[in-house]
């Protein structure tokens, strides 16, 4: 499904949520450019006939890079912080911590579901970089948190930001990798709010988000803080390991399917919340044992 956004810019929408797919942008300008390659196979057959010269991946997850390999002549841009996850399946699983959290069988199921294919080489892009395709100019915004290399793209003349995996959904923010960061996620959301875009285009689900008062964005941010409070409350009430806290499901509340995968996500996001508490001085750990670092109730946590 395609939507004409502006002259030379189309949204290739993938309705709903599905592993290994996302919403993508096609810029038909002097330089033909794709932002993301997580479209469905029917779009692939169309695009192969008139291939892009430039591919920009917002980050290294398989649902955003699904068909990057199908255009070997295109220049590929990505943030260098995600290099390890696109160069090999081993690096991808390690960054999810799946090499220790999942059995080899489930790791293989995950790689297949994400349609993982390594990207052998790409050019590095950086925060603030302007990319011009001819008549269209947009800016790279390095917005980590979801993962280390996550980027958004600001189109100032058109008034929108393509937010990739800052996607405003009920699913909530996701930051379940080794180098994901709750602090970075919150900072990225604050930075996005400060831009004052007319609208956002999400990488998943309903693509067009108009939020002039910032209510949707702040509700999305509040989800992170509510999870943080739940993790803190469990820690301050005697849960002392990541698994003990995760059993209470402070992130998802109820595990989606497949539960094996989402249990691993729950564990990793609990860990990242504990790391954030540690950064703030509210928690510490000795090996696998976590403990409150201040003698005060969670109601007084300044989150």
C-alpha positions in Angstrom: 0.0 0.0 0.0 1.5 3.3 -1.0 0.7 6.9 0.0 1.9 10.0 -1.8 3.2 12.3 1.0 4.7 15.1 -1.0 6.2 15.6 -4.4 8.7 12.8 -4.9 8.0 11.1 -1.5 5.9 8.0 -1.1 5.2 5.9 2.0 5.2 2.2 1.4 3.0 1.0 4.2 2.9 -2.4 5.8 -0.4 -2.6 7.6 -0.3 -3.8 11.2 2.6 -5.4 12.9 4.5 -8.3 11.5 8.0 -9.8 12.0 10.5 -8.7 9.4 8.3 -5.9 7.9 8.0 -2.1 8.5 6.8 1.1 6.9 9.3 2.5 4.4 9.9 5.7 2.4 10.6 5.9 -1.3 12.1 9.1 -2.6 11.8 9.4 -6.4 14.2 12.3 -7.0 17.4 12.8 -9.0 18.7 10.1 -6.7 16.3 7.3 -6.2 16.4 6.5 -2.4 14.8 4.0 -0.1 14.6 4.6 3.7 14.2 1.1 5.1 13.7 -2.2 3.1 11.1 -4.0 5.2 8.3 -3.9 2.6 6.5 -7.0 1.5 7.6 -9.2 -1.4 5.1 -7.8 -3.9 6.8 -4.4 -3.4 10.2 -6.0 -3.9 9.2 -7.2 -7.3 8.2 -3.7 -8.3 11.3 -2.0 -6.9 13.7 -4.5 -8.5 12.5 -3.2 -11.9 13.5 0.3 -10.9 16.0 -0.1 -8.2 17.2 2.5 -5.7 20.6 4.1 -6.0 20.7 4.8 -2.2 19.4 2.8 0.7 19.3 4.2 4.2 18.6 1.9 7.1 17.5 3.6 10.3 19.1 0.8 12.3 20.3 -2.8 12.0 17.2 -4.8 12.9 16.0 -7.4 10.4 12.6 -5.9 9.9 14.1 -2.6 8.7 16.9 -4.2 6.6 15.0 -7.2 5.2 15.7 -6.6 1.5 18.8 -4.4 1.6 20.7 -7.4 0.2 18.4 -7.5 -2.8 19.9 -4.2 -4.2 23.7 -4.9 -4.5 24.4 -1.9 -6.7 22.9 0.6 -4.2 24.9 2.6 -1.7 23.9 1.7 1.8 24.0 4.1 4.8 23.6 3.2 8.4 24.9 4.4 11.8 28.2 2.7 12.7 26.9 1.8 16.2 24.9 -1.0 14.6 27.8 -2.5 12.6 28.1 -5.6 14.8 24.5 -6.6 14.4 24.4 -6.4 10.6 27.7 -8.0 9.9 26.9 -11.5 11.2 24.1 -13.6 12.7 26.5 -14.3 15.6 26.8 -10.6 16.3 23.1 -10.1 16.0 22.2 -12.8 18.5 25.0 -11.6 20.9 23.6 -8.1 21.0 20.1 -9.4 21.9 21.9 -11.6 24.5 20.1 -14.5 22.8 23.4 -16.5 22.7 22.9 -17.0 26.5 19.1 -16.5 26.9 17.8 -18.8 24.1 18.5 -22.3 23.0 20.2 -22.8 19.6 16.8 -24.0 18.3 15.0 -20.8 19.3 17.8 -18.7 18.1 17.5 -20.2 14.7 13.7 -19.7 14.8 14.2 -16.0 15.7 16.7 -15.5 12.8 14.3 -17.1 10.4 11.4 -15.0 11.6 13.4 -11.8 11.2 14.6 -12.9 7.7 18.1 -12.1 8.9 20.7 -11.5 6.1 24.0 -9.9 6.9 24.9 -6.7 5.2 28.5 -7.0 4.0 29.3 -3.3 3.8 27.8 0.1 4.3 28.8 3.7 4.5 28.6 5.4 7.9 26.1 8.2 8.6 26.2 10.5 11.6 23.9 12.7 13.7 23.1 16.0 12.0 24.2 14.8 8.5 22.2 16.3 5.7 21.3 14.1 2.8 20.2 15.6 -0.5 18.7 13.5 -3.3 18.2 16.4 -5.6 15.1 18.4 -4.7 14.7 16.8 -1.3 16.9 17.4 1.7 16.6 15.7 5.0 18.6 15.4 8.2 19.8 12.3 10.1 18.9 12.4 13.8 20.8 9.8 15.8 18.2 8.7 18.4 19.6 5.8 20.4 17.8 3.9 23.1 15.9 1.3 21.1 19.3 0.2 20.0 22.7 1.9 19.8 22.5 3.0 16.2 18.8 3.9 15.9 18.2 7.0 13.8 15.2 9.1 12.8 15.0 11.4 9.7 13.7 15.0 9.8 12.3 16.5 6.6 12.1 20.2 7.5 10.5 21.5 4.2 7.8 18.8 4.4 7.4 19.2 8.2 7.6 15.6 9.3 10.0 13.2 11.1 10.3 9.6 10.0 10.6 8.0 13.5 11.3 4.4 12.6 11.0 2.4 15.9 9.8 5.3 17.9 6.4 4.1 16.8 3.8 5.3 19.4 2.0 1.9 19.6 0.4 0.2 22.6 3.2 -2.3 22.3 5.3 0.5 23.9 8.9 1.4 23.6 11.4 -1.4 23.1 14.9 -1.3 24.4 15.9 -4.9 24.9 19.5 -5.2 23.5 22.8 -5.2 25.3 23.6 -1.6 24.2 20.0 -0.4 24.5 19.6 2.3 27.1 16.6 3.7 29.1 18.4 7.0 29.6 19.1 7.3 25.8 15.5 6.3 25.0 14.1 9.1 27.3 16.6 11.7 25.9 15.7 10.7 22.3 12.0 11.2 23.0 12.7 14.6 24.6 14.8 15.6 21.5 12.1 14.5 19.2 9.5 16.5 21.1 11.7 19.6 20.9 11.7 19.5 17.1 8.1 20.5 16.9 7.3 18.6 13.7 3.9 19.0 12.1 3.5 15.2 12.1 5.4 12.0 12.5 5.6 8.9 10.3 6.1 5.7 12.3 8.0 2.7 11.2 5.2 0.3 12.3 1.4 0.3 12.7 -0.5 3.5 11.9 2.0 5.5 9.9 0.7 9.1 10.2 0.8 10.6 13.7 -0.4 14.1 14.3 0.4 15.2 17.8 0.5 19.0 17.9 0.2 19.2 21.7 2.7 16.3 22.2 0.3 14.2 24.1 1.0 11.0 22.2 4.7 11.4 22.5 4.5 12.2 26.2 2.3 9.2 26.8 4.8 7.0 25.0 7.5 8.5 27.3 5.4 8.0 30.4 5.3 4.2 29.6 9.0 4.0 30.1 8.8 5.8 33.4 5.9 3.6 34.6 8.0 0.5 33.8 10.9 2.1 35.7 8.7 2.6 38.8 7.5 -1.0 38.7 11.0 -2.3 38.4 12.2 0.0 41.3 9.2 -1.1 43.5 10.0 -4.7 43.0 13.7 -4.1 43.8 12.9 -2.1 46.9 10.4 -4.8 48.0 13.0 -7.6 48.1 13.4 -9.0 44.5 17.1 -9.2 44.1 17.7 -10.8 40.7 16.7 -9.9 37.1 14.7 -13.1 36.9 12.8 -12.5 40.1 11.9 -9.1 38.9 11.0 -10.2 35.4 8.7 -12.9 36.7 6.4 -10.1 37.8 6.3 -8.9 34.2 6.9 -5.2 34.9 7.5 -4.5 31.2 4.8 -6.4 29.2 2.4 -7.3 32.1 1.4 -10.2 29.9 3.8 -11.9 27.5 2.8 -11.8 23.8 3.5 -14.8 21.7 5.9 -16.4 21.1 6.4 -16.2 24.9 9.9 -17.7 24.7 11.1 -14.7 22.7 9.2 -12.1 24.7 10.4 -13.6 28.0 14.0 -12.9 26.7 12.9 -9.3 25.9 11.4 -8.9 29.3 14.6 -10.0 31.0 16.8 -7.6 28.9 14.5 -4.6 29.4 14.4 -5.3 33.2 18.2 -5.4 33.1 18.3 -2.0 31.3 15.9 -0.5 33.8 18.2 -1.7 36.6 21.2 -0.2 34.9 19.3 3.1 34.7 18.5 2.9 38.4 22.2 2.3 39.0 23.1 5.3 36.9 20.8 7.4 39.1 22.3 6.1 42.3 19.2 4.1 43.3 20.5 0.6 42.8 23.7 -1.4 42.9 24.7 -5.0 42.3 27.2 -7.6 43.3 27.4 -10.1 40.4 23.8 -11.2 39.7 22.4 -9.8 42.9 20.8 -6.4 42.8 20.0 -4.2 45.8 18.6 -0.8 46.7 21.4 1.8 47.1 19.4 4.4 49.0 17.2 4.0 52.1 14.1 5.6 50.7 10.8 4.4 49.2 10.1 4.2 45.6 7.5 7.0 45.9 10.5 9.4 46.3 12.3 8.2 43.3 13.0 11.2 41.0 12.3 9.6 37.6 
